[in-house]
Amino acid sequence: MKVFVYGTLRKHGRYHHLLDGNPCLAEQAWTYGELFDTGHGYPAMKRSNQHKVYGEIYEIDDTTLFKLDILEDYEEGREDNEYDRITVDVFTDSGSHRCFVYIENQAGLGKVAVPHGDWKLHHLIETKPRSIYYFAYGSCMDTERFVKANVDHYFDNVIGASLLNGYSMKYLFAVEDGGRADIIEDGELTEGILYEIPYEGVEYLFEREGFYGGWYRPTFVDVTINHQLYTDVLTFHVYEKQAEQAPPAHYAKEILRGSKGRVSSEYYQKLENELARLGCIVEF
């Protein structure tokens, strides 16, 4: 059986340990619903056909389901459960799954709407930490773009080239002149640059990536540098993926310029090969 989790059961959340030993099937998953902050340090989801809630999918056994029922104060057949457990369709980069999910059962449990449907993102925006780790891939590896935007001072703390396991980079965001880079959760590997940036840099990225316009969704991933793990690192994931198409030459140039000498030579060659496969030849 499968469960969709959207709050403190997610990776690195307060109760994620209850899912120890249960395989994560998807980190980038969503279902229809509306998310609310209860004011008690955890969220509640309500039914909705107009909004989306983001989270993770796990394959679980009966023992784990019993633990989750206790956590969520759910008992089958009881009317005064805090949460109800229902089955919904949950969507991922590789298809959909039927999953259990816990939704609000007591009226008024969810008090303040979480507008973007992501509990981790809500916490970031609410707390505005002094700094956060950020994983740049695609054209965001190009420092010249930062200089031109007069924001390079936000990105001067470079931690190093890093590895994002479980994802590959494709050109799935469609613009008039061609595709733009995206990460897709498909079990592959993406290399990029890890920064530590101030919250002002986060606000710049929200604008650059079209977060408020529904282009790229802020999300959180784990990356490694020389086997050192960095958790809940900010990156961006396309909301509405389209068929892959070749990027324009000027955009491809930014990707190669920003990655050359920074990522591994093997990955740089892969970037060149992928661009050539799509018919995009870049000359410096």
N, C-alpha and C positions, 0 to 999 in steps of 0.2 A: 504494500500500500504506500501511498505518497501523501505528503503534507506540504502545504504552502505556508511559509512563515514570513511575517512582515515587520515584526517588532523586536523585542528583546531576545527572541530565539535565533535571530540572524547571526551570521559569523561575527565573533568578538562581542556579541551582546551578553547581557547579564545572565541569561538562562540558556545560552547556546550549549553549555556542557550537557544539557539533557539530550542533545542530539549526537553526542560523541559516539563514534562507531557506526553511524548511519551515513551512507554516502550522499553527498550533495549532487543532485542531478543537474541543477542549473542555478547560477548566481544571478543571472539577469532574467528574471521571470516577472510576470504581471498577470493580474486578473481584474475583472470589472468589480468595482466597489469604491467606497469613499472612506478615507482614513481620517481618524480624529485623535487628538491628544486628550487623554483622560485627566491629565493634571497630576497623575500618580507615578510618572516615570515610565509609562508604557502606553501604547496606542490601542485603539479599538477600530475595527473595520465594520462598516455598514453596507448593506446591499445598495447597488447603484448600477444603472446601465449606461451612465454618462461619464463616469470617472474611472480612473485606473489606480490600482494599488500595486506597488513594486516590492519584490522580495525574492525568496529562494525556495527551491523545491528539494525535499529530501525523501529518500526511500527509507521507510521505517518498519519496524516489527511491532508486534502486539505489546511487548514490554514498554517500548518507547511511547506508543500511543497512550498507554495507561498513565505514564509519567506526565505527558502533555495534558491529558484530561484533568489531572490533579492540579497542575499549574494554572490551567485556564478555568478552574472551578466548574468543570462540566461533568454532569452525570446523566447518562442516557435516560430519558423519560421524566426527568425532574423539571418542573416548570420555572423554578427560581434560579436557574443557572446564570452565572454572570455572563458567560459566553455560550453560544450555540455552536455545535460542530456540524458543518454542512459539506457537501461535495460540489466543487465548481470546476470549470475549465480554466486552466492556467497556461499561459502562452510563453514560449521561449524562442530563442534564435533558431532552434532546430525542430520546432513543432509544439503541439499542445499536449497537456497531460490532465487527467482527472485526479484531483487532489482534495484531501480534507483541508478545510480552513476554519478557523475559529472567528466568529463574528459576534458583534454585540447582541446580547439577549436582554439586558436590563436597560430600559429606556433612560437616557441621560448619562450613561457611562462615558460615552465620547462627548467631550464638551467643546473643543475648539478644532475646527476643520484644518487638516494638513493639506494645503492647496495643491502640492505637487505629488502627493501620494507616496512619498518615500520617507520613512521614519528617520533614517540616517541623515538624509539631506535636511530634513526639518531640524534635527539637532544641530547640524552645522550652521544653518542660517540663524537659529535662535541664539546659539552661544557665541558665534563670531569669534572663534579662537584666534589668538595672536598669530599663530602660524599653522600650516598644514602641509602635508606632503602631497605633491601633485605629479602624476605620471603623464608626460607629454609624448605623443606619437604623431605620425603624419607631419603636417606642416607646422605643428606647434613645437617641433624640434628646432625650427629655424629661428635663430636668435635675431636675424635681421628684421623680422616682422616685429619683434618686441622693441627694437631700437626705433623703428619708424613710428610706432605707436607711442613712443616715449614712456614705456612701461618696463624697460629692461632692468631697472633697479629692483623690480619685484622678483626677478628671476636670476639674481646674481648668486644665490646659494644653491649651487649645483651639487647634488649628492653623487650623481654618476649615472652611467649607462645601466639600465635595469631590465629585468626579464618579467614579462607578464605571461604566465603559463595558462594554457587553456583557451587562448584567444588567437585569432589571426586578424590581420589588417586587410580590409577590402575597401573598395570605392563604392559605397552604397548610399551616399547622400547625393541626391540629384539636384544639380543647379543648371541653369540655362546653358552654360558652356562645358558641362561635363560633371563627372563624379567627384566627390570629396571623400576623404578617408574616414573610416569607421572601424571599430573593433567588433568582431562577431565571436560569440562563445561557441567554439567548434573543436576544442581540444588541441589546438595548435599552439604556436608561440609567437609573441610579438615583443620586439625590443623597442625601448624608448629611453627617455631621459627623466630621471627622478629629480625633482626640485623640492626644496622647502621654501614655501612662499608665505607672505603675510596675507591677512584676510582681504586687504585691498586688491591683491593679485587675484583672489578668488572672484571678486566682483568684476574685475576686468575680463576674466575668462567666461563668466556668465554672459556678458555682453558679446564677446567675440564669438562664442560658440552658439549664439542664438537660443540660449536656454529659455528666455522669456517669450520667444517666438515659436517655441516648439520644434526647434531643429535638433539640438543635441541635449541629451539628458545627463546631468551630473550623476555619477555613480561612484561606487567605492570598490576597489580591488586590492588584492595582495600582490606585491611584487618583491623580487629578490635582487640583491647585488652581492655577488660572491657568497652565495648561500645565506646571506643575512636577510631575514624577512622583515618587510615593512607592511603593516596592516592598515586596512581602511584608507587607502590612498585614493585621493580624488582623481578621476579621469572622466571622459565624456563618451557617450554611447548614443548613436542616432535613434531618435524616437520612431520614425517611420522609414524603415529600410526599403530601398528600391533595388531593381536589378543592377548588378555591377556595370559600370561604364567607365571609359577612360577619362582621367582627369585632364584638364587643360595643361599645356606645357608649362605655363608660369607657375602653376600650383605644384606640378611634379618637380619642378626645379627647386622649389622651397623645401620639399621633402628630402631630396637628395643632398642639397646644400646643408640642411640642418642635421642630417644623420652622418655625413661623411666624416670619418675619423673619430666618431663618437660611439656608434654602435659597432658590433663586430663586423669584420670584413665579409663574413659569410652572410650575415643578415643584409648588409648593404647590397651585396650582389643579388640577393633575393628581391630586394626592392626594385633594382634595375630590371631584373628578369620579369617581374610582375608588370611593370610599366610597359615593357616591350611586348609582353603577351597581349596587353590591351591596345597595342598600336601607338603607344606614347613614347616617342624617342626624345630624350632631353640632351642638349649639348650645353656645356658651360663655356 
